[in-house]
């Protein structure tokens, strides 16, 4: 009878371990799915903005690949894009 209790306990531990592993896998899968959805949403937003004329907020924080050096002339140029005239110096 004691052997049966031990075997039952071992089986229960195995079931709990499998449930914990499955729970972790599902949480990781959900996080990856949310990340993919966010990337798709961002790509769609960029495509809509591009189709609507390419408008986006000015400044390096709105760029996919911002330049290392950014000054007020760069900012003025970015804010006036797609104007035909270059920005004046301050």
N, C-alpha and C positions, 0 to 999 in steps of 0.2 A: 504494500500500500504506500509506503514511503517513496518507493521508486516511482510510482505513478504520480505522486505530488511533485517530485523533482522534475520529471519529464514534462508535466503540465506547466510548471514554472518556467522551464527553459523554453517551451513553446510560446508561452505568453511573452517572454522577453524578446523572442525572435519576431513575433507579430508586432510588438511595440517598436522595435528597431526598424522593421520594414515600413511601418506607418510614418516614422520620423524621416526616413530617407525619402519616401514618396512626397511627404509634405515639403521638404526642402527642394526637391526637384520641381514641384509645381510652383513654389514661390519664385525660384530662379527663372522658370519658364515665363511666368507672369511678368516679372521685371523686364526680361528681354523683350517680351511682346509690347510692353509699355514704351520701351526705348525705341523699338521699330516704329511704333505708331507716332511717337514724337518726331522722329526723323522724317517720316512720310508727311506729317503735318507741316513741318518746317519747309520741306521741299515743295509742297503744294503752295504754301504761302509765297515762297520766292518765285515760283512759276506764275502765280496770279499777279504779283507785283511787276514782274518782267513783262507780262502780256499787257498790263495796264499802262505801260510807259516806263517801266523800270524804276519807279519811285521807291526809295527806301530812306530811312532817316540818315541824315548826313553824319559823318564822323567815322573814325576807324573802328569804334565798337560795333558798328553795324555791318562791317565787312567780313567776308569769309576769310580773307587773307590780308589782314591789315599791314601796312608798311611799318617798318621799325621806327622811322623818323616821321613826325607829323607836326606841322606848325600852323600858324593862323592863316597863311596863304593857302596851304593845302585844305584847310577847313573851309575857307571862303570859296575855293574852286569847287570843292565837293558840294557845298550848299547851292552853288549856282548852276551845277551841271543839269542839263545839257546846253547851257548858254553858249553862244558862239564867241563871246569876248572873255579873255582871261580876267581874273579878279585883279583889282587894284591893290597896291600895297598900302598898309596902314600907316 
